[in-house]
Amino acid sequence: MSDNAEEGIARVQMAQKDGLQNYHKRSVLHLDDRILTAIFALAFLGLIVVWATATSAYIVYGSLIASILIVVLWGVVRVKRIQQIKEERELQVKQMQSESSE
């Protein structure tokens, strides 16, 4: 994409009410997910190396149990985050409805 096209997109977003700020907020929110995904990918590769080179059954099964617990914990955290986002959106809808009824 040329510099002129990027500048045009930025101008259009700035012309909208809080357009550029909203874009940056969404980008930052997704940045956390991308970092977490990269960390999990590296951890998975490390786990494969441990399983391939481990000679003790305790290390293999211990790392398997630890990885299962981490995945379950991550799922619980994600569900809580989804519920928090739902509550925030419901609050925003209520605020918008109260503003439009005034």
Summary of the structure (lengths in Angstrom):
residues: 102
radius of gyration: 22.1
end to end distance: 44.6
largest distance: 70.8
contacts: 201
relative contact order: 0.04
helix: 91%
strand: 0%
